[in-house]
Amino acid sequence: MTKSSSNKTLVPALITVAGVGLAAGAAYLARQRKGEVKEFVVSRVLEAPAGRSSYTDLGQGLERGGITLAGRAARAADTPANREVLSHIIGIERWGQNRLRMALGQRLHGSGPHGSDSYHAYRPAQDVTLGELRDLLSQSRSGTVDLARKLHANPPEDGATVNHNGLGPLTAKAWLRYLTQHADLESRRLRGEKDLGRAQERAQEEVMPEAAPS
């Protein structure tokens, strides 16, 4: 790829990220893009900012994000779509925790030496209630904050990475930033009772037949 064509590819990619929030959109864009663009986004939006932060900073960001997550979950209506969003966030958070334990020198459970297991095994059971999902969400985030503290006390060697199935090798700091931003981005899809009510009203207006002529 020439420098000119590379720039033409990177520009719309950066616009896409900016449109949904630079940090919040990083994980989404990196999953959708391949090769050079994905590497650029991972480097600029995950690795570079995370590298300028301490594990304490990242842990505090996770705690603040956890408060926002809990609030969004508390306002979410009990719908299959909302339960799916929460299950997805919890599954990714638990899956990421397993990768972070590898950065602490622990052996990954149920995966190869470089980490290749699927996040689906970490999702809550399908029959878990909304209330239980809210509790699991808070518990999962607390677990990630605890791992950030352990990484602060026992930091990996500089440059050490753990594989992400879609994004490739990430440092432990980038993993913490990824989990923060992933949960924030996905939780924006949660809808409350008022949101559902407005959506139903709009749908009824769209299908409402015109009044019969008098």
C-alpha positions in Angstrom: 0.0 0.0 0.0 1.4 3.4 -1.0 1.6 6.3 1.4 -1.1 8.1 -0.5 -3.6 5.2 -0.5 -2.8 4.5 3.1 -3.7 8.1 4.0 -7.0 7.8 2.0 -7.9 4.8 4.0 -6.9 6.2 7.4 -8.9 9.4 7.1 -12.4 7.9 6.9 -11.3 5.4 9.7 -10.4 8.3 12.0 -13.6 10.1 11.1 -15.5 6.9 12.1 -13.8 6.8 15.5 -14.4 10.5 16.1 -18.0 10.1 15.3 -18.7 7.7 18.2 -16.0 9.1 20.6 -12.3 8.5 20.0 -11.7 6.1 22.8 -15.2 4.5 22.9 -15.1 3.7 19.2 -11.6 2.2 19.2 -12.6 -1.4 19.8 -15.4 -1.4 17.3 -13.4 0.2 14.6 -10.4 -2.1 15.2 -12.6 -5.2 14.9 -14.0 -4.0 11.6 -10.8 -2.9 9.9 -7.9 -5.0 8.8 -4.1 -4.7 8.5 -2.6 -1.3 8.7 -5.7 0.6 9.7 -6.4 -1.7 12.6 -2.8 -1.5 13.8 -2.9 2.3 13.6 -6.1 2.5 15.7 -4.9 0.0 18.3 -1.6 1.9 18.5 -3.1 5.4 18.7 -6.3 4.8 20.6 -5.5 1.9 23.0 -1.7 1.4 23.4 -0.5 5.1 23.3 -3.0 6.5 25.8 -2.8 3.5 28.1 1.0 3.7 28.0 0.9 7.2 29.3 -1.3 6.1 32.3 -0.3 4.2 35.4 -2.1 1.1 36.5 -3.5 3.2 39.3 -4.9 5.7 36.8 -6.4 2.9 34.7 -7.9 1.3 37.8 -9.5 4.5 38.8 -10.9 4.9 35.3 -12.4 1.4 35.6 -14.0 2.4 38.9 -15.5 5.5 37.5 -16.7 3.6 34.5 -18.2 1.0 36.8 -20.4 3.7 38.4 -21.6 4.8 35.0 -22.3 1.1 34.0 -24.2 0.5 37.2 -26.4 3.5 36.6 -27.2 2.5 33.0 -28.0 -1.0 34.0 -30.2 0.2 36.8 -32.2 2.3 34.4 -32.4 -0.5 31.7 -35.8 -2.1 31.1 -36.2 -5.8 31.5 -36.1 -6.8 27.8 -34.3 -9.6 25.9 -32.2 -7.0 24.1 -31.0 -5.3 27.3 -30.2 -8.7 28.9 -28.2 -9.6 25.8 -26.2 -6.4 26.0 -25.4 -7.0 29.7 -24.5 -10.6 29.1 -22.1 -9.6 26.3 -20.4 -6.9 28.5 -20.0 -9.4 31.4 -18.7 -12.1 29.1 -16.1 -9.8 27.5 -15.1 -8.5 31.0 -14.6 -12.0 32.4 -12.8 -13.1 29.3 -10.5 -10.1 29.4 -9.8 -10.8 33.1 -8.5 -14.3 32.1 -6.1 -12.7 29.7 -4.9 -10.2 32.3 -4.2 -13.0 34.7 -1.8 -14.3 32.0 0.0 -11.0 32.2 0.4 -11.7 35.9 2.1 -14.9 35.1 -0.9 -17.2 35.7 -1.7 -20.0 33.3 -4.8 -19.4 31.2 -7.7 -21.7 31.9 -9.1 -23.5 28.9 -6.9 -21.9 26.2 -3.7 -22.3 24.4 -0.4 -20.8 25.5 -1.0 -17.6 23.7 -4.7 -17.2 24.6 -7.2 -18.3 22.0 -10.3 -19.2 23.9 -13.7 -17.7 23.0 -15.5 -15.2 25.2 -18.7 -17.1 24.9 -17.7 -19.5 27.7 -17.6 -16.5 30.1 -21.1 -15.3 29.4 -23.8 -15.8 32.1 -26.4 -18.5 31.5 -29.3 -17.6 29.3 -31.9 -17.8 32.1 -30.2 -15.3 34.4 -32.5 -12.5 35.4 -32.0 -8.8 34.8 -31.4 -8.2 38.5 -28.8 -11.0 38.6 -27.1 -9.5 35.5 -26.9 -6.1 37.3 -25.1 -7.8 40.2 -22.8 -9.8 37.9 -21.9 -6.6 36.0 -20.8 -4.9 39.2 -18.9 -8.0 40.4 -17.2 -8.3 37.1 -16.0 -4.7 37.1 -14.8 -5.0 40.7 -12.7 -8.0 39.6 -11.1 -6.0 36.8 -10.3 -3.1 39.2 -8.7 -5.7 41.5 -6.6 -7.0 38.7 -5.4 -3.4 37.9 -4.2 -3.2 41.5 -2.4 -6.5 41.3 -0.7 -5.3 38.0 0.4 -2.2 39.8 1.9 -4.3 42.6 3.5 -6.7 40.1 3.8 -5.1 36.7 4.7 -7.2 33.7 8.0 -6.6 31.8 8.0 -3.7 29.5 6.6 -4.7 26.1 5.0 -7.9 27.3 1.8 -8.6 25.5 -1.2 -11.0 25.7 -3.2 -11.9 22.6 -6.6 -10.5 21.8 -8.4 -12.8 19.3 -9.5 -9.9 17.2 -7.1 -7.1 17.9 -3.8 -9.0 18.2 -1.2 -8.6 20.9 -2.0 -6.0 23.6 -0.1 -4.9 26.6 -1.8 -5.3 30.0 -2.4 -1.5 30.1 -4.1 -1.6 26.7 -6.2 -4.5 27.9 -7.5 -2.5 30.8 -8.3 0.5 28.5 -10.0 -1.9 26.1 -12.2 -3.3 28.8 -13.1 0.2 30.0 -14.0 1.4 26.5 -15.8 -1.7 25.4 -18.2 -1.7 28.3 -18.8 2.0 27.9 -19.6 1.7 24.2 -21.8 -1.4 24.5 -23.7 -0.1 27.6 -24.9 2.9 25.5 -27.2 0.5 23.7 -29.2 -0.1 26.9 -32.7 1.3 26.8 -35.0 2.3 29.7 -38.7 2.2 30.0 -39.1 5.8 28.7 -36.9 5.0 25.7 -39.0 2.0 24.8 -42.2 4.0 25.3 -41.0 6.7 22.8 -40.0 4.1 20.3 -43.4 2.4 20.5 -45.1 5.7 20.0 -43.0 6.5 16.9 -43.7 3.0 15.5 -47.5 3.5 16.0 -47.3 6.9 14.3 -45.5 5.4 11.3 -48.1 2.7 10.8 -51.2 4.8 11.7 -53.4 4.9 8.6 -54.6 8.2 7.3 -58.0 9.3 8.4 -60.8 8.4 6.1 -62.2 11.3 4.1 -65.4 12.7 5.5 
